[in-house]
């Protein structure tokens, strides 16, 4: 069955049972009942309440809720309240951060909700675009958004901007007369117009062939609902950690309960003992600390133009092994610029300045400036500006532009030559314009100077060269091939005397020159790509642009080195259809994908994921949304569409690839800080478990009550672990390889340092407990108060160890994180004050200790620094190996 672009105008009108005067009112209701309203499904933002409740969907939170319930059952009300408070604080922090990010991504434009001028019953009326049905006749004009997919039936210089669907940087001139037999990408269907694209110039009309979810934009939106978002590595790691910890807590409590039973402990005492062990094992402050660390990472990213919509994506970006980037606007400026001019005498001129402004200059190859006073350059610019409908003018301190991108870029040349564009046409009278038509590939103008008639044209080299002399043709072809090989889009300009305005009789013209245009690279993109490569991250370009353009630009950026790294959408479709089993092998070494469709971009992402990559995808158009949702990390551009942003984890506000590299760096630093927090909490928790276990084994009283363990975990330790989240990043992280997505938090280094530090703290604390009770015969309550203070001291010093897993405490500069000093001081003061506060001291079973006791505990606690410094020294020696 033929598709709409394969049908002639008459066939299309007949197939959809419409007419040249549109539908009759009587047919509308029936068609609307069959096809529904012309609107696409839109993402519904999460409410504040749903965001809040989603904070509780974590295995670690389940464990904490279970611990709170048990505490209430055994009448340990204070323990239960403490746990619930920390869970609530965590939920509030997470809700605030996610809601703030959602708000930053709101206020996005609707893609299809517009008004349309249509013809019904032979009359022109304006209706809401939602009321359109297949068969309606829609009228188009400059500035309008196209309300549905149309088979064009008339066009007059109809120029449509389709980059949000195709990724193509250049607008497309439409031609309703064209009929095609072969399969075409959206960007090549020049007899069609698609919903949500914009008319830049001209007029036209078309028959509605698809509405709502059946449009190209609707298909993309519908495909998103079947794509499940990927969980960031941190979520996977924390879920695995929480499950393993839950099992470990259950096993430990069971073992200790059995030991207590064998020693003849009463059942009630065993139960309370198991609760105390469970409280020791569970890092109650971890959810809050992780949320704060991610929030800090989010704020740091925001300062570098990266808005994080979902907190775990902060760390996820640091895990990327591949970034699949759009070309236009991300790696390039998305502004056509003239960079080189070839004059008829063979001289090449260089043009400086990028974008749509008159800033810059035209210079010879030796660097000397050339102005409009030069006759050849004057003639060239006159030809460039005569058939030119672009607008470029300076308003105070900024440039205003509109119209065709090439026309605007050519007008900028006049300013760079030192003159206003009007200067070049002041003595000219326009006789007749020849508008650009896609099948003709040129535009022209008949004009007079005095009594003499002239014709000037600009367009494709192969078209303009037909009207040149043999010498002009030779120069034109030779130089244009060289310019095209350098990645330029080449246009030829010619003019000459004529006798008639009959285009078929214009005769031979003189070459005025060639112009080379390019969408300039972002100056920082090359450095950012090199930085990613040093970090072990591959970069691929995925674009709807022409393959030759994509390959040339990718070589300049360092994304591709050879031609065989390019794959086109046509090649991809052939493999998918004829040999899908070879897809992964074929795609493995490809780094440039050109002329691809939206669903092909998603296929590329899925294939790279299947090859073991952790994939981040950038995009700004609707065509990018499926790939963004399928990727592990979706990165939307700030200038992108709402559909793109809705399906992203991260938004880059300045549309700059360099900001993505900065985000990767911040993501890695955030993960390192998360490890430091986990290291502190798990090592101190393990030390507390040992301190609960040893006394029961040797027949001594417990050194801590359950509520005191909660106090240590949530307050004194909780203040310090949050301080670790403020650690300054290390630039060396961008010289390290990405972490494997399935890599556990607990690698060999983490396990060793946790067990050694926990061992030191438990030995020091239990030794003190034993001496206080059995040697110095302290009263049990006061001995317990002293031991708790010793544990606070150990935590105060151990947090300094946690600032780096390899560097000495004395080499990590304190000014990189003054918050750590505030945290240590605050933890001490809070604990000391708790021993004096009525009500609180009774609830925590605390009382003041003497200054002498406080002073004697200080050197004992320093043993944790000495022990871990020795461990780090030995670890460094082992890594270096024998000399």
N, C-alpha and C positions, 0 to 999 in steps of 0.2 A: 504494500500500500504506500502511495506517495505521501510525503509530508508536504506541509503548506508551501514551503519555498520551492518545491518541485512542480507546483501547479501554476499554470498561467493565470492571469487575472480573471478571465472569464470562467475557468475551471474552479477557481477558488470561490468565486461568488456563487456559482451554481452548487458546489459541494455543500455549502453551509446554508443554502436556501435563502439567500439574501438578494438585494437588488442594488443598482447604482444609486437609488434614492433611500437606501437603508431599509429598515424593517417597518412594518405597520404596528401601531399601538396594540392591535389585537393579538399579535404574536408574542409580545413581551412577557406577559404573565405566564404563558405556557413554558417559555424558555427559562424564565427565572425559577420556576418550580422544578425544572429538570436540572439546571446547572447551579442554582443557588446564587447568593450574592457574590459580587466580584471583590472578594477580600481574602487575604491570606492569613493563616493562623499566626498569631503573634505571641511571643514569649511574655508570660505574665510574671512580673517581679514578685519576689517573695515578700510576704508581709513581715512586719516587725515581730509579730507573735511567732510565726513559723520559723524565722531565723533564730529566735530565742530558744524554742523547743529543740531545734536541730543541734544545739550545743550539747545536749544530753545524750546524743547518739554516738557514744564511744564506749568501747569495752572498759577502759579505765574508769570512766564515770560510773558504769554499771557496778564495778567492784567497790567503788567508794559508797555508792548508794546502799549496796549490800552491807557494808561495814557499819553504816549509819543505822540501818534497820536492826542489826544485831546489837548495837550499842543501846538502842532504846529498849529492846527486849530484855536485856540483862540489867536494865535500870541505870546504865551509865549515860544519863541524859546529857551531861556536859560533853562527852565524847561525840555523841550523835549530833548535837547542835554544832560543834566545831566543824564536823565533816560537811554538814549541810550548808554552813556558811561559806566554806571554801568552794563547794560546787556551784553555789549561786553566784559568787564573785566571778568565777571562771565563765559562767554563762553570760553574765552581764558584759564582761570585757569582750568576749567573742562576738556577742550580738552588736555591740556598739561599733566594733571595727568593721564587721561585714555590712552592717546597715549603712555606715558612712561610705564604704566603697560602692555599694549599690546606688546610693544617691549620686555619687560622682559620675556614674554611668547612665543616669537617667536623662530625661529631657531630650530624647533622641527622635529624630523626624520619622513620621510615618512614610512607608515606602510606596504605598499604593492608594492611600486615601486622598484623592484629589477630585477636582471637577473636570468634566469633559464636555467639549462641544461636539454634538452628534447630529446626524440627520435621520429623522424619523417621519414617516408619512410625507416625505418630500420637503419637510420644514427643518430648519436649523434651530436647535434648542440646546440649553446647557443643563446637564444633570450631574448628580453625585456619581463619581466613578463606580461606586458600589452597585449602582443600578444597571450597569452595562451587562449585556448578554451576548453570547456568540451570534454573529450576524449583524450587529450594530455597525453603522458607518461612522467612524470617528474622524474629526477634522483636526489637523495638527498645524501648529505655527511656532515660531521662534519663542523660546522661553518656557514652553509647556512641558510638563512631565507626561509621558505616555502612560495611559491608564490601564492598558491590557495588551496582550500579544496580538499584533495586527499583521495581516497580509496586505501590504501597501498596494493601492490601486492608482495612486497619483502622487507625484513628487515634483517639487521645483526647488532645486538647490537645497534639498532637505539634508541637513547635517545633524547627526545624532551622536551624543556622547554615551557610550555603552561600557565604560571602564568598570563600573560596579558589577557588571555581569561577566565581562570578558577579561578584565585586567589589561586591556589594550589601552595604551596611553593616548593614541590618536583617535579623534572623532571620525565617524564613518559617514560618507556621503551615500545616500540611499538611491536605489534605482528599481522602481517597481516593474520595469519591463523585463528584467533578467529572470530567466527560468533555469533551474539547475537539475542535472540528472544524478550527480554523485552526492555522497554524504558530505555535509559541511558542518564546520564548527559554527557556533552562534555568531562569532565575529565576522564570518564570511557570508552570512545570509543577508545580503544587501537589499533584498526585496521584502524583508520583514522588519518590524519594529517591535520592541519588547517592553513589557510593563516595567515601570520605575526608572527607565532610561529617560534622557532629557534631550529635547530638540534645541540645538544651539543656533541653528539658522535655517531659513527657508520655510516652505509650507508643504503640506501633503495631506493625504487622507488614506484610510485603510479600513478593511473589514475586520472586526473582532473575531479571532479564531479560537482564543483561549482566555478564560477568566479565572480569577481566584487561584486555587491551588494547582490548576492545570497550566498556568503560565510558567515560564522558565523560572521566575523568581519564586513562584508558588511551589514548584517542584523542589527547589532547594530548601525552602522553609519546611516542607513536609518531610524531607529526608532527615532533617535534624531531629525530629521526634523519635526516629528509630535508632538513633545513635546514642549509646550510653556514654556519659562522660567518664574519662579515665580518673582513677584515684591517684593523687600525687604520692610519690614515694614515702613522704613523711607519714601520711595516713596509713599506708600499708605497714610501714615499720612500727608505728605506734600501736596499731591493731595487733600485730604479731607480738610486740613487747607486752601489751596488756594481757593477752591470752596466756602467754608463757608465764608472766608474773602471777596471774591468778592461780594457775596450776601449781607454781612453786610455793605460793602462800599456803594453799590447801595442803600440800605435801608436808611443808615445814610444821604447820600447826598440828597436823595429824601425828607426826613423829614425836613432837614435843608432848602432845597429849598422852600418847602411849607411854613415854618415859615417865611422865607425872603419875600415871596410873600404876605403873610398875613400882614406883617409889612410895605408893600408898597415899597419894594426895586425895583429898575429898573431891567428889565429882564437881561441886560448885567451884572450888578453887581451880581445878583443871580447866573448867570452861573459861573462867576469867583470865587464866594464864594464856589460853589459846587466843583469846581476844587481844590480849596485850601483844602477843607475837604477831598476830595479823596486822595490828596497828603499826607495829614496827616495820613490817615488810612493805606496806603500801605507801608509796611516796605521794601523800595527799596534796602536797603543794605543786606537783608536777603539772597538772592541767593549767593552773594559773600561770606558772612560769613559762610554759610553752606558748600560751596565748600572748603573754607580754612580749616574749622574744620575737614572735612572728609579727606582732604589732609594731615593734621597734624596727624590724626589717622592712615592714611595709612603709613606715614613715621615711626611712632612709632611701628606699626606692623612689618614693614620691618626689624627693628632692632631686632625683636624677631622671625625672620625667616618666616614671613608671608607676601607674596606678594599679594596685593589686585588688581584685574584686573578691577573691577567695583566699583566706589566710594561708592554707597549706601550699598554695602556688608560690609563695615566697621562696620556700626551700626547694620546691619542684623545679623552678627555673634553673637552679644551680646544679641539677642532676642531668641536664640535657646533654645528649651526645650528638644531636643533629638539629640544626635550625633550618627549616625550610622557609625561605623568605620570598615574599613578593618582590618584584623589581621596581615597578613604577611608584615613586613617592617614598619608598623605604630605602632602597639602594641608590635611587636616582632622585633628582629634584622635582620630577613631574612638571617640568617646564621646558618646552622646546626652545633651544637656543642655537643661533647661528654661530659656529665656531671657526669656519673657514670659507673663504671666497676665492674662486679662480677667475681672474680677469681674462679677456680675449687674447691678450699678449702672452698668456701662459704664466703670469706671475700669481703666486699664491699669497693671499693675505690672511692674517690671523685676527680673530675677533675675541676680545676679552669681555668679561662680564657674563654672568649667567642669569637666566630667568627673564621675566617680562618686565624689563626696565631699560632705560637708556643709559645706565651706568656701564662704563667700559670704553674701549677704543678699538679702532681698526689700525693694524700696523703691518708693515712689510716684514719679511722674514728676518731682516737685520734688526728689527725692533723699532724702527723709525715710524712715527705716526703718519697716517695718510688721511686726508680730509676730502670733503666733497669738491674741493677745488681741482682735484685730479679728474680729467675728462672721462677716463674709462670707468672710474668708480662712480662718477656722477650719472653716467648712462646706465650703469648697472642698478643703482639705487632708484633711478627714475622708473626703470622697468619693473623693479620689485614693488614699487608703491602705486603704480597706475591701476592695476587690477587687484586691488587690496581693500578688503572690507573690514579689516581689523581696526581696533581702537586702542591707542596707547597714549596716555597723557599724564603729565606730572601734576599732582595736586598737593601743594605745600611740600611736605616731606615724604610723600609716598607716591607710587605710580599706580594708576588705574588702567585696567585693560579689560577688553571683552572681544568676542569674536573668535574666528578660527585661529588655532595656536600658531600655525605657520605664518599667517598674515601678521599676527602680533609680533612674532619674532623678527620678521622682516622690517616692520615699522621701527623696531628698536635700533636697527642699523643706522637709520637717519640721524638719530640723536648721537650715536657713537661716532658718526662722521662730522658732528658739530653743527647740525642743522635740524630745524623742525621739519617733519615730513612734508608739510605744505610747500616748502621751499622748492622741492623737486618737480612740482606739478603746477607752479604758479602761471606759466605761460601756455598752458595746455587747455584745450577745450575737448571734453569727452563727447564722442559721437555715439558710440554704442558699446555696451558691455557684453562680453561672452562669458557667462557664468560657468563655474566649474561643474562638470558632469563626470561621474565616476567612470563611465565608459570612454570618455574623451581624455581624461587625465590631464587636463590643462584648463587654465582660465586666461582670458585675454581682454583687450580693450582697443577699440578703434578711436583715434584721437587726432586732432589737428594742431599744428603749430603754424600759425599764419594761415596760408591757403593750402598747405601740404597735408595730405592724409597719411597717417602712420598706423601701424598695428604692433602692439606689444603683447607678448605672451610669456607665461611661466607655467611650468609643469614637469611631468616625467621626462627624463632625458630621451627615452626612445621616441617620444611624441614630438618634442620640440626639435630634435635633430633632423626630422624629416624636412624641415623648412630651412635647413642650413646648407651652406656651400660644402664641398667635399672637405676642405681644410677645417671648417668649423665642426663638421661631423666627427672627423678623426680626433680632434682635440677633445671634443665633448665626450666621446666614448672612452678614450684612453684615460682621461683624468677622472671621469665619473666612476670607473671601475676601481681606481686606486682609492678614491674617497670612500666608496661603499665598503671596500675591504677594511677601512679604518673605522667602520661602524657608523658612518654618517648616512643620513637620509639625504639624497642628492636631488636637487631641482635645477633645471636649466632655464635661463632667461634669454629671450631674444626679442629684437625689434627691427623695424625697417619701414621704408616707404612702400605704400600700396596704392592701387588705383581704384579699388572698390571695397565695399564692406562685405562682399561675398567671401565667406571664409574659405571656400574651395579654390579661390583665385588669388590668394594673398602672395604667392610667389616666394622668392628666396629672401630670408631674413638674416640679419647679422647677429652672431652670438654676443650677448652682453655679459655672459659669465655663468659660472656654476656656483651654487651655494650649498654648503654642507651643514645640515642641522643635526643636533643630537640632544637627547634628554640628559643633561650633565649628571655625572656621578656626584653623590654627596661626598664632599671632601674628606669627611671622617670615616666613610664606609670602609675604605681599604684597610685603614689601621684597625678598625673594629673587627674586621674579618680575620686579620692576622692575629689579633688578640685571642679570638675564639679558637683559632687553629692551635695556638700555643697552649690553650686550655684543654686541648684534646677534643674540641667540638667541630664537627664537620658542618659546612654551610652549603646548602643547595638553593638554586634559584628556580622558582616555580611561577611561570607567568603565562599570560595569554598572548603576549607579544610575538612578533615574527621571529622565527628561529635564528636567522642571521643576526638580527639585532641583539637577541638574548645571548647568543654565543659570544659576540664581540664584547659586550659589556661584561659578561661573566669572566672572560679572559683578563680584562683590565682590572677587575676586582680580585682576581686570583682564585675565583671559585672553580674555573675550568682551566685546564692546561692544554687539552687536545680536543679536536672536533668530535672524537668518538664518545665524549662525555655528555653530548647532547642527545636528548630524546624528545621527539615531537608527540603531540597528542594523537596524530594519525598513526604513528608507529605503535604507540601504546594501545590504541584501539585494536590494531591488527593482532598484536600479541594476545590481548585479552580475549579476542574472539577465536583465534586460530590455534594458539599454543599457550593457554593460561598457566600450564605447569612450568613454563620457562620464565614466567614473569619475574619472580624474585631474583633469579640468577642474572637476568638481563638488566634489571633495574639497580642492582647492587652498587655498581661503580658509576652510575649516572649522577651528575651533579647539576645539570641544567635541563629543565623541562619547559618546552615552549609550545604555544598554541594548544594549551590543555583546557578542557572543560572543567566546570566546578566539581563534578563527580569524579573526574579523572584526578583532580588534585587530591581528593579524599582517598582515592585508590593508591596514589603515590605515598601518602602518609601511612596508610594501613600496611603497605608493602614494606616501607622502611621500619615500621614497628615490628613486623614479622621477622625482619632481619636482625632484630635485637636492639634497635636504636630506641633511646628515650627522646621523643620528638617534640620540638616546639615549632609552631607554625605561625607566621605573620600574615596579616591580610587586612584589607580595608573595605573591599566590596562584598556584595551579596554572594558573589561567586566564591569567596573564600570561606564562608560560614560553615559548610559541611566539613571542610578540612580542619578548621579551627576546633570544632566540637569533637572530631575524631582524634585529634592530637592529644598527647599527654598534657601539653600546655598550649592553650590558644592565646595568641597575642594579637589584639586588635589595634589598629592605628587610631589615634585621636580624631582624625578627620573622616573615619570610616562610618559606615551605616549602622543603624541601631541593631539590625539583625546580626551583624558581625560582632558588635560589642556584647550583645546579649549572650552569645555563645563563646565568649572568651573568658579566660581566667585573669588576664592582664591587659591593660590598655597603655599604649605608648603615646603620651600626649604630644610629642614633637615629631611623630612619624619617622623617627630616625633609628637606623639599625644600630648605631653606636650606643643608643640608650638600652638596647636589648643586651649588648655586651656588659654594660654597667649593671643591668639587672641580674645577669648571671653571676657577676662578682658579688653583689650584695646577697644573692641567694646562697652562695657557698659560704660566705661569712656567717649568715644567719644559721645555717646548719651546724657550723663549727661551734657557735654559741649554744645551740641546742644540746650538742654533745657535752659541753662543759656543765650545763645545768643537770643533765641526766647523770653524769659522772658524780657530781656532788651529792645529789639526792639518793642515788642507789648505793653509793659507798657508805654514806652515813646511815642509811636504812639497814644495810647489811650489818654494820657495826652494832646497831641497836638490837637486831635479831640475835646476834651472838651473845650480847649482854643479857638478853632475856633467857637464852638457852643454857649458858654455862652455870648460872646459879642453881637452876632446877636440877641439873645433872649432878652437881657436887653437894646439893642439899643446903643451899643458902637462900635467903630472901631475895626477891627481885629488886634490882637497883632502881627500877622505874615503875610507876603506875601507868596504866593505859592513857590517862588524860595528860600525864606529863610527856609521854611520847608524842601525843598529838601536838602538844605545845611546841616541842622541839621541831617537829616536822613542818608545822604550819606557820609558826611565828618566827622563831629565831632563824631557822634554816630557810624559811620561806622568804624572808627579807633579803637574804644573801643570794639565793639562786636567781631572784629577779635582777639583782645587781649584775650578775654575769651576762645577762642579756644585752647590757650596754657596752660590752667589750668592743673595742675598735677593730675594724676589719684588717686583714693582712693581705696586701696586694699580691703576695706570692701564691695565693689560691688560684690565680689565673694561669699559673704555670704547672698546675697539677692536672692529672687526668680526671675526667668525671667519675663520680661514684656510680657503681652499678645499681640500677633501680632495685634489685632484689637483695642488695647488700644489707646485712644486719647492722644495727647501731652498735651491737656488741662484737666488735672485731677483737683480735688477739690483744691489741694494745689496751682497749677499754677493759676487757676482762681482767688482765693482769693488774692494772692500776686500781681497779675497784677492789679486788680481793686484798691486795697489799695494803692499801690505805685503810680499808675496813678492819683488816687484821691489826694494824698498828693502833687504831682508835679503840678497838675492843680490848686489846691487851692492856693498854695504858689505863683505861677506865675501870676494867675489872680489877686490875692490880690495886688501884686506889680504893675501890669498894671493899676488897678483901682486907687491906691494911686498916681501913677505918673501922670495920666491924670486929676483926679478929685480933689485931695487934694493938690498935690504939683505943679500942672499945668505945667507939662513938655510939651515941643513941641513934637508932635506926633511921628516924625521920630526918635528923640533921645530916647524917651520913649521906642519905639519899639526895638532900639539897646540894651538898658539896659535889657529889658525883654528877648531878645534872649541870651544875656550873662548869665542871670540867668538860663535859660534852659540848656545852656552848662554846667554850674556849677552843676546843678541837675543831669545831665547825668554823669558827672565826678564822683560824689559820689555814684550815684545809681549803677554804674557798680561794685562797691565794694560789695553792697548788693547782686548782682547777682552771686557772686562767690560761694555762697552756699544758698540753699533754706531753710536750717534749722539752720546752725551754725552761730554764731555771727560774724560780720565783724572783731571783734578784736581777734577772735580765729583762723581765717583762715590765715595761715602764708604767708606773702608777698613773702618770698624767694621761695615759690612753684610756683610763676609766676611773675617774674620781668617784663615780657612784659606788665602786666596790668598797672604798674607805668609809663612805657614808653608811653603806649597808652593814659593815662590820661593827661600826660604832653604834648604829641604831639597834642591832641585834643584842648587843651587850646591855645597852641602856634599857631596852624593853624588858629583858629578863630580870635585871636588877630591880627595876621599878615594880614588876609583878610581885616580887617578894615582899613589898611594902604596902601594896594596895589592898585595903579591906575587901573581902568578898572574893576577889580574884586569887589572892594568895591561899585562901582556904580551899577554893575549888581546885587549885593546882597543887595543893599540899606543899606549899613553899614557905620559907622563912628566910630572913636575912642571914648572911654569913659575915664573918669579920674580915677586915682589910688584910690581916695576916694570912687568913685562909685563901683569900682571893689572890694574894701575891704569890703564895706557894704553888697555886695551880698553874700559874702562867708558864714557868719553865717546863712543867710536865707536858703541857699542851704543845710546846714547841717541838716535841719529838715527832709530830706528824710532818712538820716541815723537813726535819733532818732525814727522816726515813724516805720520804718521796724524792728529795734531792738526790739521795743515794741511788734510788731506783732509776731516775731519769739519766744519771751519769752512766750507769751500767747499760741502759737501753741504747744510749748514743754510741757507746763503745762497741756493743754487739752489732749495731747497724753498719758501722764502719768496717768491722771485721779485723782480722790480724794485719798488722803493718808489714 
